[in-house]
């Protein structure tokens, strides 16, 4: 991350194991019956980059994974979910995380949609002052955001609202959104994406 704010001394969150992403990309690409070229083109990345990711030899940014999810028609979480387990505990600051290239912003996947459900849950952490523009989700997505610490301004472009700890925001995730963090403490939020349709 480029920003050297108050969180610079904090240890980096654990990175997603490349084999998780590789297996998910291969599974989803096979599901839709596409060659390497088509999802790479749709996501705006090189075919060789997708090949490296599927070989578990890359460290993709949040934006790259997001673009590939849109290209494959699946939620972000479908590409970063860990292998299934019956009981799973993620200790604070220990979950698999993906950093943004655009801002000092980290999303930790807490729960991906199990079979038969259509929702993903994340813990979001950002440094004060950073702003992040998010691309639209797949059709039918509804975002839910609960602020834990700090202050956040979030929502669809032109409809952003200020949020304090304990506040809840929901909106259709099929449009570009903007999130800005401005409190002295590092804002922390829980985010749930549900999929309707």
N, C-alpha and C positions, 0 to 999 in steps of 0.2 A: 504494500500500500504506500502511496506517495506522501500522505499527510503525516507529519510528525507532531501530533497534538499530545494532549494529556495522557492518552493511552499508549504512547510509544514505549513506555517502560514495561507494559504488560506483555506477558509471553504470548507468542502467536498461538492461535487456536490450532488444534490438530487438523491436518489436511485430510481430505477425502482419499481413501485408498484408491489408487488408479484402477485396480482390478474391478472395483464396484462399478465405476463409470464405464469401463470397457465392456463388461458383461451386459450392463443395461443398454448401452448404445447398440451393441450387436443384437440383443434380444428385440429391441424396438424397431430397428431397421429391418430385421428379418420379418417381424410381424406385419409391417406395411409393404414388404416386398420391394424395397428400393436398393439400388446399387450404392456404392460410396458416393458417387458423383452427385446424385440428385439431392440428398439431404445436405451435403456440403454446400452446394449451390444455393439452396433455399436459406441456409443459415448464414451465408456470406463468408464462409471460411474455405480454405484450400482443401482439396480432396486429400492431400497428404497429411494435413492436420487431423482430419477425421480418422484416417488410417492409423496415425500415431495414437490417438485417443483410444481406438478400439484395440490397439496392441498394448494398452496400459503403459505407454511411455510418454504421456503428456501430463501437464498440470493445468487444466483449463480454468479460465476465470468463470465467475458467475454468469457473465454476459454470454460467453461462448456456450455454456451448458444450456442457458435459457434459449438462445437462438436455435440450438439443436432440438430442444424439446418442442418448440413451435414448429420447426421444420418436419418433425416426426409426428406432430399432433398429439403430444403427451404432456402432462404436467411436468414441471421442473423436477419435482420429487421422484418421478418415475426413473429419472436418469441418475439420481444420487442415492437411492435407497440402499441400505445394507442388506446382506442376506437375511432371510427370515429367521426369527427366533421366537420362543414362546414367552419369555420374560426379558424385558430390556430396560435397563436403567441408564440414563445419561446424566452423569454428574455435571454440575454447573461448570461451564468452560471446557468441557471435555468431549463434547459431541463432534461429529464430522462437520467441518465448516467450509464454506466457500466464500472467498473475498471478492468484492467488487473492484473493477479496474477504475471506476469513475469517482469513487468516494471512499472514505475510511469507514467501511460498512461491511459487516460480516453476517451471513445467514447460516445458522446451524439447524440442520434438519432434525427435528425431534421425532416425527412420525410421518411416514409416507402412507398413502392410501393402501389399506389391505385389500385383498380381493373382495369385490362386492361393495366397497365404499368408495367415495369420491371426495377425499379431502386430504390435505397435507398440513402439518403443523411445524412452524419454525420458531426459533428464538432469534431475534435480530438485535445486533449491537452496533452502535455507530458512535463516532466521535463528534463532539459539538462542532457546529458550523458547517459540517459537510452536507451537501445536497446530492440527491440521487434521482435520476430520471429512470423510470422503469418502463419497459416495453409492455404492450398488451399481453395478457394471458391468452390461453386457448379459449374459444367460445364457450360461454356458459359459466365462466369463473366468477365467483363472488369472493371478495377479500374481507377478512375480519381482522382487526388490529386492536390489541389491548396494550396500553402503555404501562410498563412496570416502574421505570425510573426515568427521570429527566423530562424534558418537554420536546414535543415533536409536532411538526406541521406536515400533514400528509393528506393524500386524497387525489382524485382525478385532477388533471390540469384545469385550472379555473375554478375549482371547487375545493381547494385545500382548506383544512380546518386545523386550529391549534388544539393539541391534546396534552393533558397532564396525567400524572400517574393515576391509574384506575379508570381512565376514560376509554371508551370503546368506539370504534369507527367501523362501518361496513360500507362497501361500495362495489359496483360492478367492476371486475378486473379486466374488462375487454377494451380498455382505453389506456393511453399513456398516463402514468401517474408520477407525482413528484413528492419526495420526502425530504424534509430539511430538519436538522437537529440543532437546537440553539441553546440548550441549558448548559450550565457549568459542568455538570456531571455527565458521564457517558450515558446517553439514553439507551434504554433496553425495552424491547417490546416482544410480545408474543403475536405471531401471525398465523392465521389459519386460512387456507384457500379451499373453498368448496367448489364442486363442479356440478352444475345442474344441466340436465338435458340428455 
